[in-house]
Amino acid sequence: MTPHQRIIERIGGVPATAAKLSELRDQRVAKTTVQHWHDSGFIPSKHQEDILSIGRDCSPPITPDDFFGTEAA
């Protein structure tokens, strides 16, 4: 699992991440978009600030360091 896949899972999975991003942006973010990020193991940099914003509510909070690391087998 990539660091970006772990981030999505920590937020609550694909549906929860899409819903929280939609609420934050006050604009619908499709589950298929977040599913693509999860499947590819990569969250585009232009979305990472929003992910950090919603990740503050995670325990422990998601930090920039969470975007880096090695893949776990």
N, CA, C and O atoms as a GROMACS GRO file, in nm:
protein
  292
    1MET      N    1   0.085  -0.118   0.000
    1MET     CA    2   0.000   0.000   0.000
    1MET      C    3   0.090   0.124   0.000
    1MET      O    4   0.186   0.133   0.077
    2THR      N    5   0.057   0.218  -0.086
    2THR     CA    6   0.138   0.340  -0.096
    2THR      C    7   0.099   0.437   0.016
    2THR      O    8  -0.007   0.423   0.076
    3PRO      N    9   0.185   0.535   0.043
    3PRO     CA   10   0.150   0.637   0.143
    3PRO      C   11   0.017   0.706   0.109
    3PRO      O   12  -0.061   0.736   0.200
    4HIS      N   13  -0.009   0.731  -0.017
    4HIS     CA   14  -0.131   0.800  -0.056
    4HIS      C   15  -0.254   0.711  -0.036
    4HIS      O   16  -0.361   0.760   0.000
    5GLN      N   17  -0.240   0.581  -0.060
    5GLN     CA   18  -0.350   0.488  -0.032
    5GLN      C   19  -0.377   0.483   0.118
    5GLN      O   20  -0.493   0.480   0.160
    6ARG      N   21  -0.271   0.482   0.199
    6ARG     CA   22  -0.288   0.482   0.345
    6ARG      C   23  -0.359   0.608   0.392
    6ARG      O   24  -0.441   0.602   0.483
    7ILE      N   25  -0.329   0.722   0.331
    7ILE     CA   26  -0.395   0.848   0.368
    7ILE      C   27  -0.545   0.837   0.342
    7ILE      O   28  -0.625   0.872   0.428
    8ILE      N   29  -0.582   0.791   0.225
    8ILE     CA   30  -0.724   0.777   0.191
    8ILE      C   31  -0.792   0.682   0.289
    8ILE      O   32  -0.904   0.709   0.334
    9GLU      N   33  -0.728   0.573   0.323
    9GLU     CA   34  -0.785   0.478   0.418
    9GLU      C   35  -0.798   0.541   0.557
    9GLU      O   36  -0.898   0.517   0.626
   10ARG      N   37  -0.701   0.620   0.598
   10ARG     CA   38  -0.707   0.684   0.730
   10ARG      C   39  -0.821   0.785   0.738
   10ARG      O   40  -0.879   0.805   0.844
   11ILE      N   41  -0.853   0.848   0.626
   11ILE     CA   42  -0.965   0.944   0.624
   11ILE      C   43  -1.098   0.869   0.634
   11ILE      O   44  -1.197   0.927   0.678
   12GLY      N   45  -1.100   0.743   0.594
   12GLY     CA   46  -1.221   0.664   0.605
   12GLY      C   47  -1.256   0.589   0.480
   12GLY      O   48  -1.364   0.531   0.470
   13GLY      N   49  -1.165   0.590   0.383
   13GLY     CA   50  -1.188   0.520   0.257
   13GLY      C   51  -1.231   0.616   0.147
   13GLY      O   52  -1.240   0.737   0.167
   14VAL      N   53  -1.257   0.558   0.033
   14VAL     CA   54  -1.290   0.638  -0.086
   14VAL      C   55  -1.417   0.720  -0.068
   14VAL      O   56  -1.413   0.841  -0.090
   15PRO      N   57  -1.530   0.659  -0.029
   15PRO     CA   58  -1.653   0.739  -0.017
   15PRO      C   59  -1.641   0.852   0.085
   15PRO      O   60  -1.687   0.964   0.060
   16ALA      N   61  -1.580   0.823   0.198
   16ALA     CA   62  -1.566   0.926   0.302
   16ALA      C   63  -1.474   1.039   0.256
   16ALA      O   64  -1.501   1.157   0.282
   17THR      N   65  -1.366   1.004   0.188
   17THR     CA   66  -1.274   1.106   0.138
   17THR      C   67  -1.344   1.196   0.036
   17THR      O   68  -1.330   1.318   0.041
   18ALA      N   69  -1.419   1.136  -0.056
   18ALA     CA   70  -1.492   1.214  -0.156
   18ALA      C   71  -1.594   1.306  -0.090
   18ALA      O   72  -1.608   1.422  -0.128
   19ALA      N   73  -1.666   1.254   0.008
   19ALA     CA   74  -1.768   1.334   0.077
   19ALA      C   75  -1.705   1.451   0.153
   19ALA      O   76  -1.757   1.562   0.149
   20LYS      N   77  -1.595   1.425   0.222
   20LYS     CA   78  -1.530   1.531   0.298
   20LYS      C   79  -1.469   1.637   0.207
   20LYS      O   80  -1.474   1.756   0.238
   21LEU      N   81  -1.412   1.595   0.095
   21LEU     CA   82  -1.360   1.692  -0.001
   21LEU      C   83  -1.473   1.774  -0.061
   21LEU      O   84  -1.458   1.895  -0.080
   22SER      N   85  -1.584   1.711  -0.091
   22SER     CA   86  -1.700   1.783  -0.146
   22SER      C   87  -1.750   1.888  -0.047
   22SER      O   88  -1.782   2.000  -0.086
   23GLU      N   89  -1.755   1.852   0.079
   23GLU     CA   90  -1.798   1.946   0.183
   23GLU      C   91  -1.699   2.061   0.197
   23GLU      O   92  -1.739   2.177   0.208
   24LEU      N   93  -1.572   2.030   0.197
   24LEU     CA   94  -1.469   2.132   0.211
   24LEU      C   95  -1.474   2.231   0.096
   24LEU      O   96  -1.464   2.352   0.117
   25ARG      N   97  -1.488   2.181  -0.025
   25ARG     CA   98  -1.485   2.265  -0.145
   25ARG      C   99  -1.620   2.325  -0.179
   25ARG      O  100  -1.629   2.414  -0.264
   26ASP      N  101  -1.725   2.276  -0.113
   26ASP     CA  102  -1.861   2.318  -0.147
   26ASP      C  103  -1.888   2.292  -0.295
   26ASP      O  104  -1.955   2.369  -0.364
   27GLN      N  105  -1.833   2.180  -0.341
   27GLN     CA  106  -1.845   2.137  -0.480
   27GLN      C  107  -1.827   1.986  -0.481
   27GLN      O  108  -1.740   1.933  -0.412
   28ARG      N  109  -1.909   1.917  -0.558
   28ARG     CA  110  -1.904   1.771  -0.560
   28ARG      C  111  -1.770   1.719  -0.612
   28ARG      O  112  -1.722   1.761  -0.717
   29VAL      N  113  -1.713   1.627  -0.536
   29VAL     CA  114  -1.596   1.552  -0.580
   29VAL      C  115  -1.642   1.409  -0.597
   29VAL      O  116  -1.689   1.346  -0.502
   30ALA      N  117  -1.630   1.358  -0.718
   30ALA     CA  118  -1.681   1.224  -0.749
   30ALA      C  119  -1.601   1.116  -0.677
   30ALA      O  120  -1.479   1.124  -0.663
   31LYS      N  121  -1.674   1.013  -0.631
   31LYS     CA  122  -1.606   0.898  -0.570
   31LYS      C  123  -1.511   0.833  -0.669
   31LYS      O  124  -1.407   0.780  -0.630
   32THR      N  125  -1.546   0.838  -0.798
   32THR     CA  126  -1.459   0.777  -0.899
   32THR      C  127  -1.325   0.848  -0.908
   32THR      O  128  -1.223   0.786  -0.940
   33THR      N  129  -1.324   0.978  -0.880
   33THR     CA  130  -1.198   1.054  -0.879
   33THR      C  131  -1.108   1.003  -0.768
   33THR      O  132  -0.990   0.974  -0.789
   34VAL      N  133  -1.165   0.993  -0.649
   34VAL     CA  134  -1.087   0.946  -0.533
   34VAL      C  135  -1.050   0.799  -0.551
   34VAL      O  136  -0.942   0.757  -0.511
   35GLN      N  137  -1.140   0.721  -0.612
   35GLN     CA  138  -1.109   0.580  -0.639
   35GLN      C  139  -0.989   0.569  -0.731
   35GLN      O  140  -0.903   0.484  -0.711
   36HIS      N  141  -0.982   0.655  -0.831
   36HIS     CA  142  -0.867   0.656  -0.922
   36HIS      C  143  -0.738   0.686  -0.844
   36HIS      O  144  -0.636   0.622  -0.865
   37TRP      N  145  -0.745   0.785  -0.754
   37TRP     CA  146  -0.627   0.815  -0.673
   37TRP      C  147  -0.586   0.692  -0.592
   37TRP      O  148  -0.468   0.657  -0.586
   38HIS      N  149  -0.685   0.626  -0.532
   38HIS     CA  150  -0.655   0.509  -0.449
   38HIS      C  151  -0.597   0.397  -0.534
   38HIS      O  152  -0.497   0.336  -0.496
   39ASP      N  153  -0.659   0.371  -0.650
   39ASP     CA  154  -0.612   0.262  -0.736
   39ASP      C  155  -0.471   0.289  -0.789
   39ASP      O  156  -0.390   0.197  -0.801
   40SER      N  157  -0.443   0.415  -0.821
   40SER     CA  158  -0.311   0.450  -0.875
   40SER      C  159  -0.207   0.467  -0.764
   40SER      O  160  -0.087   0.466  -0.790
   41GLY      N  161  -0.256   0.484  -0.641
   41GLY     CA  162  -0.164   0.503  -0.528
   41GLY      C  163  -0.103   0.641  -0.526
   41GLY      O  164   0.006   0.660  -0.471
   42PHE      N  165  -0.173   0.739  -0.587
   42PHE     CA  166  -0.116   0.873  -0.599
   42PHE      C  167  -0.226   0.979  -0.593
   42PHE      O  168  -0.323   0.973  -0.668
   43ILE      N  169  -0.210   1.074  -0.503
   43ILE     CA  170  -0.300   1.190  -0.494
   43ILE      C  171  -0.229   1.306  -0.562
   43ILE      O  172  -0.119   1.343  -0.520
   44PRO      N  173  -0.287   1.366  -0.666
   44PRO     CA  174  -0.221   1.477  -0.736
   44PRO      C  175  -0.188   1.591  -0.639
   44PRO      O  176  -0.265   1.620  -0.547
   45SER      N  177  -0.076   1.654  -0.663
   45SER     CA  178  -0.028   1.760  -0.572
   45SER      C  179  -0.128   1.873  -0.556
   45SER      O  180  -0.136   1.934  -0.449
   46LYS      N  181  -0.204   1.904  -0.661
   46LYS     CA  182  -0.299   2.015  -0.651
   46LYS      C  183  -0.414   1.984  -0.553
   46LYS      O  184  -0.489   2.074  -0.517
   47HIS      N  185  -0.428   1.860  -0.510
   47HIS     CA  186  -0.532   1.822  -0.414
   47HIS      C  187  -0.477   1.793  -0.275
   47HIS      O  188  -0.554   1.773  -0.181
   48GLN      N  189  -0.348   1.791  -0.261
   48GLN     CA  190  -0.289   1.750  -0.134
   48GLN      C  191  -0.316   1.848  -0.020
   48GLN      O  192  -0.330   1.806   0.095
   49GLU      N  193  -0.325   1.977  -0.049
   49GLU     CA  194  -0.356   2.074   0.056
   49GLU      C  195  -0.496   2.049   0.113
   49GLU      O  196  -0.516   2.058   0.234
   50ASP      N  197  -0.592   2.018   0.026
   50ASP     CA  198  -0.727   1.986   0.073
   50ASP      C  199  -0.727   1.857   0.156
   50ASP      O  200  -0.797   1.848   0.257
   51ILE      N  201  -0.649   1.759   0.113
   51ILE     CA  202  -0.638   1.634   0.189
   51ILE      C  203  -0.580   1.662   0.328
   51ILE      O  204  -0.626   1.605   0.427
   52LEU      N  205  -0.480   1.748   0.335
   52LEU     CA  206  -0.424   1.785   0.465
   52LEU      C  207  -0.528   1.855   0.552
   52LEU      O  208  -0.534   1.832   0.672
   53SER      N  209  -0.610   1.938   0.491
   53SER     CA  210  -0.714   2.009   0.567
   53SER      C  211  -0.813   1.912   0.630
   53SER      O  212  -0.845   1.924   0.748
   54ILE      N  213  -0.861   1.817   0.551
   54ILE     CA  214  -0.957   1.723   0.609
   54ILE      C  215  -0.888   1.620   0.698
   54ILE      O  216  -0.950   1.561   0.786
   55GLY      N  217  -0.760   1.598   0.675
   55GLY     CA  218  -0.683   1.503   0.754
   55GLY      C  219  -0.648   1.552   0.894
   55GLY      O  220  -0.601   1.474   0.977
   56ARG      N  221  -0.671   1.680   0.920
   56ARG     CA  222  -0.645   1.733   1.055
   56ARG      C  223  -0.738   1.669   1.158
   56ARG      O  224  -0.705   1.664   1.277
   57ASP      N  225  -0.854   1.620   1.112
   57ASP     CA  226  -0.950   1.559   1.203
   57ASP      C  227  -0.921   1.412   1.230
   57ASP      O  228  -0.987   1.351   1.314
   58CYS      N  229  -0.823   1.355   1.160
   58CYS     CA  230  -0.786   1.215   1.182
   58CYS      C  231  -0.706   1.204   1.312
   58CYS      O  232  -0.649   1.302   1.360
   59SER      N  233  -0.703   1.085   1.366
   59SER     CA  234  -0.626   1.062   1.487
   59SER      C  235  -0.526   0.950   1.461
   59SER      O  236  -0.568   0.835   1.446
   60PRO      N  237  -0.398   0.979   1.454
   60PRO     CA  238  -0.335   1.111   1.459
   60PRO      C  239  -0.360   1.188   1.330
   60PRO      O  240  -0.390   1.129   1.226
   61PRO      N  241  -0.347   1.321   1.336
   61PRO     CA  242  -0.370   1.402   1.217
   61PRO      C  243  -0.275   1.366   1.103
   61PRO      O  244  -0.161   1.325   1.126
   62ILE      N  245  -0.324   1.382   0.981
   62ILE     CA  246  -0.240   1.361   0.863
   62ILE      C  247  -0.151   1.484   0.846
   62ILE      O  248  -0.198   1.597   0.853
   63THR      N  249  -0.023   1.460   0.823
   63THR     CA  250   0.074   1.567   0.807
   63THR      C  251   0.142   1.553   0.671
   63THR      O  252   0.129   1.450   0.606
   64PRO      N  253   0.215   1.656   0.628
   64PRO     CA  254   0.288   1.643   0.501
   64PRO      C  255   0.381   1.522   0.497
   64PRO      O  256   0.402   1.463   0.391
   65ASP      N  257   0.436   1.484   0.610
   65ASP     CA  258   0.525   1.368   0.615
   65ASP      C  259   0.455   1.239   0.573
   65ASP      O  260   0.520   1.146   0.525
   66ASP      N  261   0.324   1.233   0.591
   66ASP     CA  262   0.249   1.113   0.555
   66ASP      C  263   0.246   1.088   0.404
   66ASP      O  264   0.218   0.977   0.360
   67PHE      N  265   0.275   1.191   0.324
   67PHE     CA  266   0.275   1.176   0.180
   67PHE      C  267   0.402   1.109   0.128
   67PHE      O  268   0.411   1.076   0.010
   68PHE      N  269   0.498   1.090   0.216
   68PHE     CA  270   0.624   1.029   0.178
   68PHE      C  271   0.644   0.902   0.255
   68PHE      O  272   0.584   0.884   0.362
   69GLY      N  273   0.724   0.815   0.206
   69GLY     CA  274   0.752   0.691   0.276
   69GLY      C  275   0.766   0.577   0.177
   69GLY      O  276   0.767   0.597   0.055
   70THR      N  277   0.776   0.462   0.231
   70THR     CA  278   0.792   0.344   0.148
   70THR      C  279   0.662   0.266   0.144
   70THR      O  280   0.578   0.278   0.233
   71GLU      N  281   0.648   0.187   0.040
   71GLU     CA  282   0.530   0.102   0.028
   71GLU      C  283   0.545  -0.016   0.123
   71GLU      O  284   0.652  -0.075   0.136
   72ALA      N  285   0.435  -0.049   0.188
   72ALA     CA  286   0.434  -0.168   0.273
   72ALA      C  287   0.387  -0.285   0.189
   72ALA      O  288   0.299  -0.271   0.104
   73ALA      N  289   0.445  -0.399   0.215
   73ALA     CA  290   0.408  -0.519   0.138
   73ALA      C  291   0.272  -0.570   0.175
   73ALA      O  292   0.227  -0.670   0.120
   0.00000   0.00000   0.00000
